Amino acid sequence: MDPFSQKNKLENLAAPMSKEKSPQNWTQTQRLEAILDCHGMSEEKMSAYCREHGIYAHHIKEWKAELLKVSESSGMISKQE
């Protein structure tokens, strides 16, 4: 067996995994896009979306809660000014 062909097989297996990002590594823009993509989806469709993108539904819910919290706090600052 050619040692180079074994190496290529391992590299090919690792390549798709390296493209996926863990939820912690998603940018704010990517998180917002995911929130918007999932808006109005049924739980079933949202679960399918999340599986496709390597995240869980609770990530979308957490990101949305964080976004709303930041939005509310910045709104309060504007009102005080």
C-alpha distance (Angstrom), angle and dihedral (degrees) to the residues before:
residue distance angle dihedral
M1 . . .
D2 3.77 . .
P3 3.86 110.3 .
F4 3.80 90.6 -146.9
S5 3.80 93.4 57.9
Q6 3.82 89.6 53.5
K7 3.80 90.4 51.3
N8 3.81 91.5 49.9
K9 3.79 90.6 51.3
L10 3.79 90.9 53.4
E11 3.79 92.3 47.2
N12 3.79 91.1 50.0
L13 3.80 90.9 51.6
A14 3.80 92.7 49.3
A15 3.80 95.6 46.5
P16 3.84 98.8 76.1
M17 3.78 91.6 46.3
S18 3.79 92.7 52.7
K19 3.82 90.9 55.5
E20 3.81 92.4 59.5
K21 3.76 116.0 86.9
S22 3.73 124.0 -147.6
P23 3.81 112.4 -118.6
Q24 3.81 90.6 -107.9
N25 3.80 90.2 61.1
W26 3.80 95.9 54.6
T27 3.81 112.9 114.3
Q28 3.80 120.8 -124.1
T29 3.81 88.5 -106.9
Q30 3.81 92.4 52.7
R31 3.80 90.4 47.8
L32 3.79 91.5 51.1
E33 3.81 91.0 48.6
A34 3.82 90.1 51.6
I35 3.82 90.9 49.0
L36 3.80 90.6 50.4
D37 3.81 92.6 44.7
C38 3.81 90.8 53.0
H39 3.80 96.4 43.3
G40 3.77 109.6 122.4
M41 3.81 94.3 5.3
S42 3.77 121.0 136.2
E43 3.81 116.0 -112.3
E44 3.80 88.8 -105.8
K45 3.81 94.3 53.2
M46 3.80 91.8 43.2
S47 3.82 90.0 52.0
A48 3.81 90.0 51.3
Y49 3.83 90.7 48.8
C50 3.79 90.8 49.6
R51 3.81 93.7 48.6
E52 3.79 89.3 50.8
H53 3.81 91.2 52.6
G54 3.81 97.9 41.1
I55 3.79 97.3 -110.9
Y56 3.80 137.5 102.1
A57 3.80 129.6 -117.1
H58 3.79 90.4 -111.5
H59 3.81 88.8 63.6
I60 3.81 90.4 59.2
K61 3.81 90.6 47.9
E62 3.82 92.7 48.0
W63 3.80 92.6 47.7
K64 3.80 90.9 49.3
A65 3.82 91.6 49.8
E66 3.82 90.6 49.3
L67 3.80 91.2 48.7
L68 3.79 92.1 49.7
K69 3.80 91.3 47.3
V70 3.81 91.8 52.2
S71 3.79 90.8 44.7
E72 3.80 92.5 51.4
S73 3.81 93.5 46.8
S74 3.82 92.2 49.3
G75 3.80 89.2 48.3
M76 3.78 90.9 54.5
I77 3.81 90.9 51.3
S78 3.80 90.7 52.7
K79 3.80 91.4 50.6
Q80 3.80 91.2 51.4
E81 3.81 91.9 53.0
